[in-house]
């Protein structure tokens, strides 16, 4: 009972720090002891490890999204012309 209550409190404590831990946010750095405590908890708690993995995947997706190139307008226009030609030929 005490052990599961302690674990619940640690899960709550960890959930509030996982994002800062993964982002390595310089405006709100974790202390070394917080990092150690969080890493120890992530190693033994499946639930929080899942949260961490999800956060990591989300952060990677956002990073890729922010690096994506803008669509080349000229290439888009050429693609439209080609599609219109295909459609026009199909109508014949
Ligand atoms: Zn946990």
PDB file of the backbone (N, CA, C, O) and the ligand in Angstrom, with CONECT records:
HET     ZN  A 101       1
ATOM      1  N   UNK A   1       0.836  -1.205   0.000  1.00  0.00           N
ATOM      2  CA  UNK A   1       0.000   0.000   0.000  1.00  0.00           C
ATOM      3  C   UNK A   1       0.872   1.256   0.000  1.00  0.00           C
ATOM      4  O   UNK A   1       0.721   2.136  -0.847  1.00  0.00           O
ATOM      5  N   UNK A   2       1.790   1.318   0.973  1.00  0.00           N
ATOM      6  CA  UNK A   2       2.695   2.468   1.063  1.00  0.00           C
ATOM      7  C   UNK A   2       3.563   2.539  -0.197  1.00  0.00           C
ATOM      8  O   UNK A   2       3.815   3.616  -0.736  1.00  0.00           O
ATOM      9  N   UNK A   3       4.018   1.353  -0.658  1.00  0.00           N
ATOM     10  CA  UNK A   3       4.891   1.316  -1.835  1.00  0.00           C
ATOM     11  C   UNK A   3       4.148   1.810  -3.074  1.00  0.00           C
ATOM     12  O   UNK A   3       4.706   2.565  -3.871  1.00  0.00           O
ATOM     13  N   UNK A   4       2.899   1.390  -3.239  1.00  0.00           N
ATOM     14  CA  UNK A   4       2.163   1.821  -4.435  1.00  0.00           C
ATOM     15  C   UNK A   4       1.804   3.300  -4.347  1.00  0.00           C
ATOM     16  O   UNK A   4       1.760   3.995  -5.362  1.00  0.00           O
ATOM     17  N   UNK A   5       1.549   3.777  -3.140  1.00  0.00           N
ATOM     18  CA  UNK A   5       1.276   5.203  -2.954  1.00  0.00           C
ATOM     19  C   UNK A   5       2.529   6.024  -3.285  1.00  0.00           C
ATOM     20  O   UNK A   5       2.458   7.061  -3.944  1.00  0.00           O
ATOM     21  N   UNK A   6       3.669   5.531  -2.811  1.00  0.00           N
ATOM     22  CA  UNK A   6       4.934   6.219  -3.085  1.00  0.00           C
ATOM     23  C   UNK A   6       5.208   6.264  -4.583  1.00  0.00           C
ATOM     24  O   UNK A   6       5.670   7.271  -5.120  1.00  0.00           O
ATOM     25  N   UNK A   7       4.910   5.140  -5.247  1.00  0.00           N
ATOM     26  CA  UNK A   7       5.128   5.057  -6.694  1.00  0.00           C
ATOM     27  C   UNK A   7       4.207   6.035  -7.438  1.00  0.00           C
ATOM     28  O   UNK A   7       4.617   6.675  -8.406  1.00  0.00           O
ATOM     29  N   UNK A   8       2.954   6.138  -6.965  1.00  0.00           N
ATOM     30  CA  UNK A   8       2.010   7.065  -7.584  1.00  0.00           C
ATOM     31  C   UNK A   8       2.520   8.506  -7.475  1.00  0.00           C
ATOM     32  O   UNK A   8       2.450   9.282  -8.428  1.00  0.00           O
ATOM     33  N   UNK A   9       3.027   8.835  -6.305  1.00  0.00           N
ATOM     34  CA  UNK A   9       3.562  10.183  -6.082  1.00  0.00           C
ATOM     35  C   UNK A   9       4.766  10.412  -7.005  1.00  0.00           C
ATOM     36  O   UNK A   9       4.924  11.489  -7.580  1.00  0.00           O
ATOM     37  N   UNK A  10       5.609   9.383  -7.135  1.00  0.00           N
ATOM     38  CA  UNK A  10       6.789   9.514  -8.002  1.00  0.00           C
ATOM     39  C   UNK A  10       6.372   9.639  -9.466  1.00  0.00           C
ATOM     40  O   UNK A  10       6.985  10.396 -10.219  1.00  0.00           O
ATOM     41  N   UNK A  11       5.333   8.903  -9.880  1.00  0.00           N
ATOM     42  CA  UNK A  11       4.821   9.023 -11.257  1.00  0.00           C
ATOM     43  C   UNK A  11       4.349  10.457 -11.499  1.00  0.00           C
ATOM     44  O   UNK A  11       4.643  11.051 -12.536  1.00  0.00           O
ATOM     45  N   UNK A  12       3.627  10.993 -10.547  1.00  0.00           N
ATOM     46  CA  UNK A  12       3.121  12.362 -10.671  1.00  0.00           C
ATOM     47  C   UNK A  12       4.298  13.350 -10.752  1.00  0.00           C
ATOM     48  O   UNK A  12       4.322  14.247 -11.594  1.00  0.00           O
ATOM     49  N   UNK A  13       5.254  13.156  -9.865  1.00  0.00           N
ATOM     50  CA  UNK A  13       6.450  13.997  -9.829  1.00  0.00           C
ATOM     51  C   UNK A  13       7.181  13.907 -11.182  1.00  0.00           C
ATOM     52  O   UNK A  13       7.613  14.925 -11.722  1.00  0.00           O
ATOM     53  N   UNK A  14       7.313  12.696 -11.718  1.00  0.00           N
ATOM     54  CA  UNK A  14       8.033  12.475 -12.980  1.00  0.00           C
ATOM     55  C   UNK A  14       7.292  13.097 -14.155  1.00  0.00           C
ATOM     56  O   UNK A  14       7.894  13.738 -15.016  1.00  0.00           O
ATOM     57  N   UNK A  15       5.964  12.899 -14.179  1.00  0.00           N
ATOM     58  CA  UNK A  15       5.165  13.417 -15.286  1.00  0.00           C
ATOM     59  C   UNK A  15       5.353  14.921 -15.448  1.00  0.00           C
ATOM     60  O   UNK A  15       5.311  15.452 -16.557  1.00  0.00           O
ATOM     61  N   UNK A  16       5.561  15.593 -14.319  1.00  0.00           N
ATOM     62  CA  UNK A  16       5.729  17.049 -14.372  1.00  0.00           C
ATOM     63  C   UNK A  16       7.123  17.466 -14.833  1.00  0.00           C
ATOM     64  O   UNK A  16       7.372  18.648 -15.071  1.00  0.00           O
ATOM     65  N   UNK A  17       8.042  16.485 -14.960  1.00  0.00           N
ATOM     66  CA  UNK A  17       9.421  16.834 -15.337  1.00  0.00           C
ATOM     67  C   UNK A  17       9.909  16.210 -16.646  1.00  0.00           C
ATOM     68  O   UNK A  17      10.927  16.632 -17.194  1.00  0.00           O
ATOM     69  N   UNK A  18       9.191  15.214 -17.141  1.00  0.00           N
ATOM     70  CA  UNK A  18       9.658  14.480 -18.333  1.00  0.00           C
ATOM     71  C   UNK A  18       9.904  15.414 -19.518  1.00  0.00           C
ATOM     72  O   UNK A  18      10.930  15.314 -20.191  1.00  0.00           O
ATOM     73  N   UNK A  19       8.965  16.315 -19.766  1.00  0.00           N
ATOM     74  CA  UNK A  19       9.108  17.212 -20.915  1.00  0.00           C
ATOM     75  C   UNK A  19      10.357  18.088 -20.784  1.00  0.00           C
ATOM     76  O   UNK A  19      11.121  18.250 -21.735  1.00  0.00           O
ATOM     77  N   UNK A  20      10.546  18.650 -19.586  1.00  0.00           N
ATOM     78  CA  UNK A  20      11.737  19.495 -19.365  1.00  0.00           C
ATOM     79  C   UNK A  20      13.005  18.675 -19.513  1.00  0.00           C
ATOM     80  O   UNK A  20      14.011  19.163 -20.029  1.00  0.00           O
ATOM     81  N   UNK A  21      12.956  17.419 -19.058  1.00  0.00           N
ATOM     82  CA  UNK A  21      14.105  16.521 -19.149  1.00  0.00           C
ATOM     83  C   UNK A  21      14.446  16.244 -20.613  1.00  0.00           C
ATOM     84  O   UNK A  21      15.609  16.324 -21.007  1.00  0.00           O
ATOM     85  N   UNK A  22      13.427  15.918 -21.424  1.00  0.00           N
ATOM     86  CA  UNK A  22      13.666  15.572 -22.828  1.00  0.00           C
ATOM     87  C   UNK A  22      14.034  16.790 -23.666  1.00  0.00           C
ATOM     88  O   UNK A  22      14.874  16.707 -24.562  1.00  0.00           O
ATOM     89  N   UNK A  23      13.399  17.918 -23.368  1.00  0.00           N
ATOM     90  CA  UNK A  23      13.673  19.136 -24.136  1.00  0.00           C
ATOM     91  C   UNK A  23      15.004  19.761 -23.752  1.00  0.00           C
ATOM     92  O   UNK A  23      15.563  20.559 -24.504  1.00  0.00           O
ATOM     93  N   UNK A  24      15.506  19.397 -22.588  1.00  0.00           N
ATOM     94  CA  UNK A  24      16.737  19.998 -22.094  1.00  0.00           C
ATOM     95  C   UNK A  24      16.586  21.520 -22.079  1.00  0.00           C
ATOM     96  O   UNK A  24      17.491  22.261 -22.461  1.00  0.00           O
ATOM     97  N   UNK A  25      15.420  21.954 -21.630  1.00  0.00           N
ATOM     98  CA  UNK A  25      15.042  23.367 -21.650  1.00  0.00           C
ATOM     99  C   UNK A  25      15.977  24.200 -20.770  1.00  0.00           C
ATOM    100  O   UNK A  25      15.993  24.033 -19.551  1.00  0.00           O
ATOM    101  N   UNK A  26      16.762  25.103 -21.388  1.00  0.00           N
ATOM    102  CA  UNK A  26      17.718  25.894 -20.603  1.00  0.00           C
ATOM    103  C   UNK A  26      17.040  26.885 -19.658  1.00  0.00           C
ATOM    104  O   UNK A  26      17.653  27.325 -18.685  1.00  0.00           O
ATOM    105  N   UNK A  27      15.773  27.243 -19.935  1.00  0.00           N
ATOM    106  CA  UNK A  27      15.090  28.198 -19.056  1.00  0.00           C
ATOM    107  C   UNK A  27      14.547  27.524 -17.800  1.00  0.00           C
ATOM    108  O   UNK A  27      14.216  28.197 -16.824  1.00  0.00           O
ATOM    109  N   UNK A  28      14.456  26.192 -17.826  1.00  0.00           N
ATOM    110  CA  UNK A  28      13.952  25.484 -16.644  1.00  0.00           C
ATOM    111  C   UNK A  28      14.697  24.157 -16.476  1.00  0.00           C
ATOM    112  O   UNK A  28      14.100  23.083 -16.550  1.00  0.00           O
ATOM    113  N   UNK A  29      16.029  24.254 -16.247  1.00  0.00           N
ATOM    114  CA  UNK A  29      16.812  23.014 -16.162  1.00  0.00           C
ATOM    115  C   UNK A  29      16.485  22.222 -14.898  1.00  0.00           C
ATOM    116  O   UNK A  29      16.152  22.788 -13.857  1.00  0.00           O
ATOM    117  N   UNK A  30      16.589  20.910 -15.016  1.00  0.00           N
ATOM    118  CA  UNK A  30      16.427  20.048 -13.843  1.00  0.00           C
ATOM    119  C   UNK A  30      17.762  19.996 -13.112  1.00  0.00           C
ATOM    120  O   UNK A  30      18.821  20.113 -13.728  1.00  0.00           O
ATOM    121  N   UNK A  31      17.705  19.822 -11.813  1.00  0.00           N
ATOM    122  CA  UNK A  31      18.944  19.666 -11.055  1.00  0.00           C
ATOM    123  C   UNK A  31      19.485  18.259 -11.319  1.00  0.00           C
ATOM    124  O   UNK A  31      18.761  17.388 -11.802  1.00  0.00           O
ATOM    125  N   UNK A  32      20.752  18.048 -10.999  1.00  0.00           N
ATOM    126  CA  UNK A  32      21.345  16.726 -11.205  1.00  0.00           C
ATOM    127  C   UNK A  32      20.596  15.654 -10.433  1.00  0.00           C
ATOM    128  O   UNK A  32      20.403  14.541 -10.923  1.00  0.00           O
ATOM    129  N   UNK A  33      20.169  16.000  -9.204  1.00  0.00           N
ATOM    130  CA  UNK A  33      19.460  14.988  -8.411  1.00  0.00           C
ATOM    131  C   UNK A  33      18.074  14.705  -8.997  1.00  0.00           C
ATOM    132  O   UNK A  33      17.580  13.580  -8.917  1.00  0.00           O
ATOM    133  N   UNK A  34      17.449  15.732  -9.586  1.00  0.00           N
ATOM    134  CA  UNK A  34      16.156  15.497 -10.244  1.00  0.00           C
ATOM    135  C   UNK A  34      16.340  14.587 -11.459  1.00  0.00           C
ATOM    136  O   UNK A  34      15.544  13.676 -11.687  1.00  0.00           O
ATOM    137  N   UNK A  35      17.410  14.845 -12.249  1.00  0.00           N
ATOM    138  CA  UNK A  35      17.696  14.022 -13.426  1.00  0.00           C
ATOM    139  C   UNK A  35      17.925  12.578 -12.998  1.00  0.00           C
ATOM    140  O   UNK A  35      17.394  11.649 -13.608  1.00  0.00           O
ATOM    141  N   UNK A  36      18.724  12.394 -11.942  1.00  0.00           N
ATOM    142  CA  UNK A  36      19.029  11.047 -11.463  1.00  0.00           C
ATOM    143  C   UNK A  36      17.747  10.344 -11.002  1.00  0.00           C
ATOM    144  O   UNK A  36      17.506   9.188 -11.349  1.00  0.00           O
ATOM    145  N   UNK A  37      16.928  11.053 -10.216  1.00  0.00           N
ATOM    146  CA  UNK A  37      15.687  10.467  -9.704  1.00  0.00           C
ATOM    147  C   UNK A  37      14.743  10.111 -10.856  1.00  0.00           C
ATOM    148  O   UNK A  37      14.113   9.054 -10.845  1.00  0.00           O
ATOM    149  N   UNK A  38      14.651  10.996 -11.841  1.00  0.00           N
ATOM    150  CA  UNK A  38      13.765  10.753 -12.985  1.00  0.00           C
ATOM    151  C   UNK A  38      14.255   9.560 -13.807  1.00  0.00           C
ATOM    152  O   UNK A  38      13.463   8.700 -14.192  1.00  0.00           O
ATOM    153  N   UNK A  39      15.560   9.513 -14.072  1.00  0.00           N
ATOM    154  CA  UNK A  39      16.107   8.399 -14.857  1.00  0.00           C
ATOM    155  C   UNK A  39      15.915   7.072 -14.139  1.00  0.00           C
ATOM    156  O   UNK A  39      15.611   6.056 -14.765  1.00  0.00           O
ATOM    157  N   UNK A  40      16.094   7.085 -12.817  1.00  0.00           N
ATOM    158  CA  UNK A  40      15.881   5.854 -12.040  1.00  0.00           C
ATOM    159  C   UNK A  40      14.424   5.419 -12.140  1.00  0.00           C
ATOM    160  O   UNK A  40      14.129   4.231 -12.274  1.00  0.00           O
ATOM    161  N   UNK A  41      13.523   6.383 -12.074  1.00  0.00           N
ATOM    162  CA  UNK A  41      12.103   6.051 -12.147  1.00  0.00           C
ATOM    163  C   UNK A  41      11.728   5.542 -13.546  1.00  0.00           C
ATOM    164  O   UNK A  41      10.995   4.560 -13.670  1.00  0.00           O
ATOM    165  N   UNK A  42      12.229   6.206 -14.599  1.00  0.00           N
ATOM    166  CA  UNK A  42      11.917   5.785 -15.971  1.00  0.00           C
ATOM    167  C   UNK A  42      12.410   4.362 -16.246  1.00  0.00           C
ATOM    168  O   UNK A  42      11.827   3.631 -17.046  1.00  0.00           O
ATOM    169  N   UNK A  43      13.491   3.988 -15.568  1.00  0.00           N
ATOM    170  CA  UNK A  43      14.052   2.649 -15.771  1.00  0.00           C
ATOM    171  C   UNK A  43      13.157   1.563 -15.176  1.00  0.00           C
ATOM    172  O   UNK A  43      13.200   0.417 -15.625  1.00  0.00           O
ATOM    173  N   UNK A  44      12.350   1.904 -14.175  1.00  0.00           N
ATOM    174  CA  UNK A  44      11.541   0.872 -13.515  1.00  0.00           C
ATOM    175  C   UNK A  44      10.040   1.039 -13.723  1.00  0.00           C
ATOM    176  O   UNK A  44       9.276   0.126 -13.409  1.00  0.00           O
ATOM    177  N   UNK A  45       9.599   2.185 -14.245  1.00  0.00           N
ATOM    178  CA  UNK A  45       8.163   2.421 -14.383  1.00  0.00           C
ATOM    179  C   UNK A  45       7.770   2.408 -15.856  1.00  0.00           C
ATOM    180  O   UNK A  45       8.119   3.304 -16.625  1.00  0.00           O
ATOM    181  N   UNK A  46       7.031   1.364 -16.222  1.00  0.00           N
ATOM    182  CA  UNK A  46       6.623   1.192 -17.619  1.00  0.00           C
ATOM    183  C   UNK A  46       5.744   2.355 -18.093  1.00  0.00           C
ATOM    184  O   UNK A  46       5.883   2.843 -19.215  1.00  0.00           O
ATOM    185  N   UNK A  47       4.852   2.779 -17.224  1.00  0.00           N
ATOM    186  CA  UNK A  47       3.904   3.841 -17.581  1.00  0.00           C
ATOM    187  C   UNK A  47       4.643   5.140 -17.928  1.00  0.00           C
ATOM    188  O   UNK A  47       4.380   5.753 -18.963  1.00  0.00           O
ATOM    189  N   UNK A  48       5.553   5.546 -17.067  1.00  0.00           N
ATOM    190  CA  UNK A  48       6.288   6.790 -17.301  1.00  0.00           C
ATOM    191  C   UNK A  48       7.278   6.640 -18.463  1.00  0.00           C
ATOM    192  O   UNK A  48       7.536   7.599 -19.190  1.00  0.00           O
ATOM    193  N   UNK A  49       7.832   5.428 -18.635  1.00  0.00           N
ATOM    194  CA  UNK A  49       8.736   5.198 -19.762  1.00  0.00           C
ATOM    195  C   UNK A  49       7.969   5.375 -21.071  1.00  0.00           C
ATOM    196  O   UNK A  49       8.500   5.907 -22.046  1.00  0.00           O
ATOM    197  N   UNK A  50       6.698   4.917 -21.079  1.00  0.00           N
ATOM    198  CA  UNK A  50       5.835   5.094 -22.254  1.00  0.00           C
ATOM    199  C   UNK A  50       5.612   6.577 -22.524  1.00  0.00           C
ATOM    200  O   UNK A  50       5.716   7.034 -23.662  1.00  0.00           O
ATOM    201  N   UNK A  51       5.304   7.320 -21.467  1.00  0.00           N
ATOM    202  CA  UNK A  51       5.087   8.765 -21.611  1.00  0.00           C
ATOM    203  C   UNK A  51       6.341   9.399 -22.211  1.00  0.00           C
ATOM    204  O   UNK A  51       6.255  10.239 -23.106  1.00  0.00           O
ATOM    205  N   UNK A  52       7.495   8.991 -21.714  1.00  0.00           N
ATOM    206  CA  UNK A  52       8.761   9.522 -22.205  1.00  0.00           C
ATOM    207  C   UNK A  52       8.968   9.206 -23.677  1.00  0.00           C
ATOM    208  O   UNK A  52       9.413  10.057 -24.447  1.00  0.00           O
ATOM    209  N   UNK A  53       8.638   7.958 -24.070  1.00  0.00           N
ATOM    210  CA  UNK A  53       8.801   7.553 -25.470  1.00  0.00           C
ATOM    211  C   UNK A  53       7.852   8.352 -26.365  1.00  0.00           C
ATOM    212  O   UNK A  53       8.226   8.782 -27.456  1.00  0.00           O
ATOM    213  N   UNK A  54       6.624   8.543 -25.890  1.00  0.00           N
ATOM    214  CA  UNK A  54       5.650   9.328 -26.666  1.00  0.00           C
ATOM    215  C   UNK A  54       6.126  10.765 -26.830  1.00  0.00           C
ATOM    216  O   UNK A  54       6.033  11.339 -27.915  1.00  0.00           O
ATOM    217  N   UNK A  55       6.634  11.338 -25.749  1.00  0.00           N
ATOM    218  CA  UNK A  55       7.133  12.723 -25.791  1.00  0.00           C
ATOM    219  C   UNK A  55       8.286  12.834 -26.783  1.00  0.00           C
ATOM    220  O   UNK A  55       8.383  13.797 -27.544  1.00  0.00           O
ATOM    221  N   UNK A  56       9.162  11.821 -26.756  1.00  0.00           N
ATOM    222  CA  UNK A  56      10.318  11.827 -27.652  1.00  0.00           C
ATOM    223  C   UNK A  56       9.854  11.770 -29.111  1.00  0.00           C
ATOM    224  O   UNK A  56      10.368  12.498 -29.960  1.00  0.00           O
ATOM    225  N   UNK A  57       8.873  10.894 -29.398  1.00  0.00           N
ATOM    226  CA  UNK A  57       8.357  10.748 -30.763  1.00  0.00           C
ATOM    227  C   UNK A  57       7.691  12.050 -31.218  1.00  0.00           C
ATOM    228  O   UNK A  57       7.870  12.483 -32.356  1.00  0.00           O
ATOM    229  N   UNK A  58       6.933  12.659 -30.327  1.00  0.00           N
ATOM    230  CA  UNK A  58       6.256  13.912 -30.657  1.00  0.00           C
ATOM    231  C   UNK A  58       7.277  15.008 -30.942  1.00  0.00           C
ATOM    232  O   UNK A  58       7.147  15.767 -31.902  1.00  0.00           O
ATOM    233  N   UNK A  59       8.276  15.072 -30.100  1.00  0.00           N
ATOM    234  CA  UNK A  59       9.301  16.088 -30.253  1.00  0.00           C
ATOM    235  C   UNK A  59      10.068  15.898 -31.569  1.00  0.00           C
ATOM    236  O   UNK A  59      10.414  16.872 -32.238  1.00  0.00           O
ATOM    237  N   UNK A  60      10.333  14.615 -31.939  1.00  0.00           N
ATOM    238  CA  UNK A  60      11.015  14.323 -33.200  1.00  0.00           C
ATOM    239  C   UNK A  60      10.132  14.747 -34.386  1.00  0.00           C
ATOM    240  O   UNK A  60      10.612  15.342 -35.351  1.00  0.00           O
ATOM    241  N   UNK A  61       8.832  14.427 -34.293  1.00  0.00           N
ATOM    242  CA  UNK A  61       7.902  14.771 -35.370  1.00  0.00           C
ATOM    243  C   UNK A  61       7.825  16.291 -35.542  1.00  0.00           C
ATOM    244  O   UNK A  61       7.823  16.796 -36.665  1.00  0.00           O
ATOM    245  N   UNK A  62       7.763  17.008 -34.430  1.00  0.00           N
ATOM    246  CA  UNK A  62       7.692  18.466 -34.500  1.00  0.00           C
ATOM    247  C   UNK A  62       8.964  19.049 -35.092  1.00  0.00           C
ATOM    248  O   UNK A  62       8.926  20.018 -35.850  1.00  0.00           O
ATOM    249  N   UNK A  63      10.081  18.450 -34.738  1.00  0.00           N
ATOM    250  CA  UNK A  63      11.361  18.924 -35.245  1.00  0.00           C
ATOM    251  C   UNK A  63      11.444  18.710 -36.762  1.00  0.00           C
ATOM    252  O   UNK A  63      11.887  19.596 -37.494  1.00  0.00           O
ATOM    253  N   UNK A  64      11.013  17.523 -37.229  1.00  0.00           N
ATOM    254  CA  UNK A  64      11.021  17.251 -38.673  1.00  0.00           C
ATOM    255  C   UNK A  64      10.061  18.195 -39.396  1.00  0.00           C
ATOM    256  O   UNK A  64      10.353  18.692 -40.484  1.00  0.00           O
ATOM    257  N   UNK A  65       8.914  18.429 -38.765  1.00  0.00           N
ATOM    258  CA  UNK A  65       7.904  19.306 -39.372  1.00  0.00           C
ATOM    259  C   UNK A  65       8.453  20.726 -39.509  1.00  0.00           C
ATOM    260  O   UNK A  65       8.244  21.380 -40.531  1.00  0.00           O
ATOM    261  N   UNK A  66       9.147  21.195 -38.489  1.00  0.00           N
ATOM    262  CA  UNK A  66       9.657  22.568 -38.537  1.00  0.00           C
ATOM    263  C   UNK A  66      10.811  22.716 -39.524  1.00  0.00           C
ATOM    264  O   UNK A  66      11.125  23.827 -39.953  1.00  0.00           O
ATOM    265  N   UNK A  67      11.450  21.584 -39.889  1.00  0.00           N
ATOM    266  CA  UNK A  67      12.571  21.650 -40.839  1.00  0.00           C
ATOM    267  C   UNK A  67      12.133  21.449 -42.287  1.00  0.00           C
ATOM    268  O   UNK A  67      12.928  21.576 -43.219  1.00  0.00           O
ATOM    269  N   UNK A  68      10.836  21.130 -42.455  1.00  0.00           N
ATOM    270  CA  UNK A  68      10.403  20.793 -43.814  1.00  0.00           C
ATOM    271  C   UNK A  68      10.533  22.013 -44.733  1.00  0.00           C
ATOM    272  O   UNK A  68      10.415  23.161 -44.305  1.00  0.00           O
ATOM    273  N   UNK A  69      10.777  21.720 -45.990  1.00  0.00           N
ATOM    274  CA  UNK A  69      10.930  22.801 -46.962  1.00  0.00           C
ATOM    275  C   UNK A  69       9.571  23.264 -47.437  1.00  0.00           C
ATOM    276  O   UNK A  69       8.607  22.500 -47.460  1.00  0.00           O
ATOM    277  N   UNK A  70       9.512  24.515 -47.811  1.00  0.00           N
ATOM    278  CA  UNK A  70       8.278  25.018 -48.380  1.00  0.00           C
ATOM    279  C   UNK A  70       8.145  24.480 -49.796  1.00  0.00           C
ATOM    280  O   UNK A  70       9.137  24.204 -50.471  1.00  0.00           O
ATOM    281  N   UNK A  71       6.911  24.338 -50.226  1.00  0.00           N
ATOM    282  CA  UNK A  71       6.657  23.798 -51.556  1.00  0.00           C
ATOM    283  C   UNK A  71       7.129  24.811 -52.605  1.00  0.00           C
ATOM    284  O   UNK A  71       6.868  26.010 -52.500  1.00  0.00           O
ATOM    285  N   UNK A  72       7.823  24.298 -53.608  1.00  0.00           N
ATOM    286  CA  UNK A  72       8.277  25.133 -54.709  1.00  0.00           C
ATOM    287  C   UNK A  72       7.081  25.462 -55.593  1.00  0.00           C
ATOM    288  O   UNK A  72       6.507  24.577 -56.227  1.00  0.00           O
ATOM    289  N   UNK A  73       6.708  26.746 -55.632  1.00  0.00           N
ATOM    290  CA  UNK A  73       5.500  27.167 -56.370  1.00  0.00           C
ATOM    291  C   UNK A  73       5.576  26.795 -57.846  1.00  0.00           C
ATOM    292  O   UNK A  73       4.581  26.357 -58.424  1.00  0.00           O
ATOM    293  N   UNK A  74       6.747  26.965 -58.465  1.00  0.00           N
ATOM    294  CA  UNK A  74       6.903  26.663 -59.899  1.00  0.00           C
ATOM    295  C   UNK A  74       6.699  25.162 -60.138  1.00  0.00           C
ATOM    296  O   UNK A  74       6.050  24.765 -61.106  1.00  0.00           O
ATOM    297  N   UNK A  75       7.254  24.338 -59.254  1.00  0.00           N
ATOM    298  CA  UNK A  75       7.095  22.888 -59.402  1.00  0.00           C
ATOM    299  C   UNK A  75       5.627  22.507 -59.241  1.00  0.00           C
ATOM    300  O   UNK A  75       5.125  21.624 -59.936  1.00  0.00           O
ATOM    301  N   UNK A  76       4.950  23.180 -58.324  1.00  0.00           N
ATOM    302  CA  UNK A  76       3.527  22.921 -58.097  1.00  0.00           C
ATOM    303  C   UNK A  76       2.717  23.291 -59.349  1.00  0.00           C
ATOM    304  O   UNK A  76       1.804  22.564 -59.740  1.00  0.00           O
ATOM    305  N   UNK A  77       3.060  24.431 -59.975  1.00  0.00           N
ATOM    306  CA  UNK A  77       2.359  24.872 -61.187  1.00  0.00           C
ATOM    307  C   UNK A  77       2.583  23.861 -62.319  1.00  0.00           C
ATOM    308  O   UNK A  77       1.652  23.538 -63.057  1.00  0.00           O
ATOM    309  N   UNK A  78       3.815  23.365 -62.453  1.00  0.00           N
ATOM    310  CA  UNK A  78       4.111  22.364 -63.492  1.00  0.00           C
ATOM    311  C   UNK A  78       3.305  21.088 -63.251  1.00  0.00           C
ATOM    312  O   UNK A  78       2.795  20.474 -64.189  1.00  0.00           O
ATOM    313  N   UNK A  79       3.198  20.700 -61.974  1.00  0.00           N
ATOM    314  CA  UNK A  79       2.442  19.509 -61.616  1.00  0.00           C
ATOM    315  C   UNK A  79       0.973  19.690 -61.982  1.00  0.00           C
ATOM    316  O   UNK A  79       0.344  18.776 -62.515  1.00  0.00           O
ATOM    317  N   UNK A  80       0.425  20.884 -61.690  1.00  0.00           N
ATOM    318  CA  UNK A  80      -0.970  21.183 -62.040  1.00  0.00           C
ATOM    319  C   UNK A  80      -1.172  21.098 -63.548  1.00  0.00           C
ATOM    320  O   UNK A  80      -2.144  20.502 -64.012  1.00  0.00           O
ATOM    321  N   UNK A  81      -0.245  21.700 -64.325  1.00  0.00           N
ATOM    322  CA  UNK A  81      -0.343  21.663 -65.790  1.00  0.00           C
ATOM    323  C   UNK A  81      -0.343  20.223 -66.284  1.00  0.00           C
ATOM    324  O   UNK A  81      -1.155  19.843 -67.127  1.00  0.00           O
ATOM    325  N   UNK A  82       0.589  19.418 -65.741  1.00  0.00           N
ATOM    326  CA  UNK A  82       0.691  18.020 -66.174  1.00  0.00           C
ATOM    327  C   UNK A  82      -0.604  17.275 -65.850  1.00  0.00           C
ATOM    328  O   UNK A  82      -1.104  16.511 -66.675  1.00  0.00           O
ATOM    329  N   UNK A  83      -1.145  17.494 -64.654  1.00  0.00           N
ATOM    330  CA  UNK A  83      -2.391  16.821 -64.275  1.00  0.00           C
ATOM    331  C   UNK A  83      -3.547  17.267 -65.162  1.00  0.00           C
ATOM    332  O   UNK A  83      -4.369  16.453 -65.583  1.00  0.00           O
ATOM    333  N   UNK A  84      -3.603  18.580 -65.446  1.00  0.00           N
ATOM    334  CA  UNK A  84      -4.671  19.087 -66.305  1.00  0.00           C
ATOM    335  C   UNK A  84      -4.591  18.479 -67.703  1.00  0.00           C
ATOM    336  O   UNK A  84      -5.612  18.184 -68.323  1.00  0.00           O
ATOM    337  N   UNK A  85      -3.349  18.294 -68.195  1.00  0.00           N
ATOM    338  CA  UNK A  85      -3.176  17.672 -69.520  1.00  0.00           C
ATOM    339  C   UNK A  85      -3.684  16.235 -69.494  1.00  0.00           C
ATOM    340  O   UNK A  85      -4.378  15.793 -70.410  1.00  0.00           O
ATOM    341  N   UNK A  86      -3.324  15.505 -68.424  1.00  0.00           N
ATOM    342  CA  UNK A  86      -3.753  14.095 -68.297  1.00  0.00           C
ATOM    343  C   UNK A  86      -5.282  14.033 -68.246  1.00  0.00           C
ATOM    344  O   UNK A  86      -5.899  13.192 -68.900  1.00  0.00           O
ATOM    345  N   UNK A  87      -5.892  14.941 -67.455  1.00  0.00           N
ATOM    346  CA  UNK A  87      -7.347  14.953 -67.317  1.00  0.00           C
ATOM    347  C   UNK A  87      -7.995  15.298 -68.658  1.00  0.00           C
ATOM    348  O   UNK A  87      -8.979  14.675 -69.056  1.00  0.00           O
ATOM    349  N   UNK A  88      -7.426  16.311 -69.364  1.00  0.00           N
ATOM    350  CA  UNK A  88      -7.977  16.731 -70.660  1.00  0.00           C
ATOM    351  C   UNK A  88      -7.881  15.597 -71.670  1.00  0.00           C
ATOM    352  O   UNK A  88      -8.806  15.379 -72.453  1.00  0.00           O
ATOM    353  N   UNK A  89      -6.748  14.865 -71.656  1.00  0.00           N
ATOM    354  CA  UNK A  89      -6.589  13.730 -72.571  1.00  0.00           C
ATOM    355  C   UNK A  89      -7.570  12.625 -72.230  1.00  0.00           C
ATOM    356  O   UNK A  89      -8.060  11.931 -73.121  1.00  0.00           O
ATOM    357  N   UNK A  90      -7.854  12.459 -70.972  1.00  0.00           N
ATOM    358  CA  UNK A  90      -8.809  11.421 -70.544  1.00  0.00           C
ATOM    359  C   UNK A  90     -10.217  11.744 -70.974  1.00  0.00           C
ATOM    360  O   UNK A  90     -11.034  10.846 -71.179  1.00  0.00           O
ATOM    361  N   UNK A  91     -10.509  13.046 -71.115  1.00  0.00           N
ATOM    362  CA  UNK A  91     -11.863  13.458 -71.510  1.00  0.00           C
ATOM    363  C   UNK A  91     -12.126  13.260 -73.002  1.00  0.00           C
ATOM    364  O   UNK A  91     -13.274  13.225 -73.443  1.00  0.00           O
ATOM    365  N   UNK A  92     -11.046  13.132 -73.769  1.00  0.00           N
ATOM    366  CA  UNK A  92     -11.230  13.017 -75.228  1.00  0.00           C
ATOM    367  C   UNK A  92     -11.857  11.700 -75.628  1.00  0.00           C
ATOM    368  O   UNK A  92     -12.075  11.454 -76.814  1.00  0.00           O
TER     369      UNK A  92
HETATM  370 ZN    ZN A 101       5.919   6.278 -13.171  1.00  0.00          ZN
END
